[in-house]
Amino acid sequence: MSMRYLSVFILATLIALITGCSKVTSENYNKIKLGMASSEIEQILGKPTKCDAILTAKQCVWASGNKSIDVKFVSDKVVLFSNTGL
């Protein structure tokens, strides 16, 4: 196998692994419950893509491609959650 084909194969494999390992799924979304702590959500979804916080309120987004899960916390507890593309 030439070096070029090997490079393309490795790159394609890495992309498949990264996109295939996303935790932004409807199965994981269904595990989220009101009152859960942010640490419990991170156990399910991993580290968030982005978080914004003001005082005791925090909004975090977990995104993968066109799919995302948005969770709002007050005093570190889930008060609202939604999804896009699941």
N, C-alpha and C positions, 0 to 999 in steps of 0.2 A: 504494500500500500504506500503510495507516495506521501510525502510529508504534508502536502496541501490537503489531501483527502483525510488524512489522520487529524489534522487541525480542525477541519469542518466537522468531522465526526465527534471529536471531543467537545467542541462548542455546542453542537446540537444536543449532545447528551447532558451537558451542564444546564442548558436552557430547559430541557425536559424535566430535569430533577428539581430545578428551582420552581418552575411553575406547577409541577405536579405535587410539590410538598406544601402547598399553601394551606394554611389553617383557616382561611376565609371560606368556609363552607356552610351550607344550610344545616348540616348535622351539628357543627359547633355552635352556630347561631342559636339553634334550638336548646342548647345547654345553658344559655344565659338566662338568669332569673333576677327579678327585682330584689334588691337588698344584698346582692353578692358584692364582695370586696373587690377592688381593682386587682389585687394579687390573685384572686380566684379566676378572674377573667383572663389574666396573663397566663395562667396555667393552661387554659383552654386554647387561647388564640396566639400566645407568644407576645413578644414586645410589640407595642403599637407602632404604626407607621408615623403617627403624628398625635400630639396632645396639646391642648390649650387649657390653661387654668386661670381662674379668677377667684380669689379668696378660697372658699371651701368647695367651689364648683370646678369640675374638670370635664372636658370633652375629649375623648380619644377615638381615633379612627384606625382600623386595620384594613388595609387595602391590598388587593392583588388583581392586577389587570383592571377590568371594568367592574369587579366585585368589591364591595366594601361593607364593613360593619362599623356602625357609629354607636358609641356608648357614652352616656352622660352620667357623671357621678356627682353626688353631693355628700360631703363628709366621708369620702371614700366608699360610698355605697351606690350601686346602680339604681338610678331613678327613671331612666328612659333609654331605650335602645331601638335601633332600626337597621335596615340593610338595604343595599342597592345591588341589583344584578344576581341575587341568589335564587 
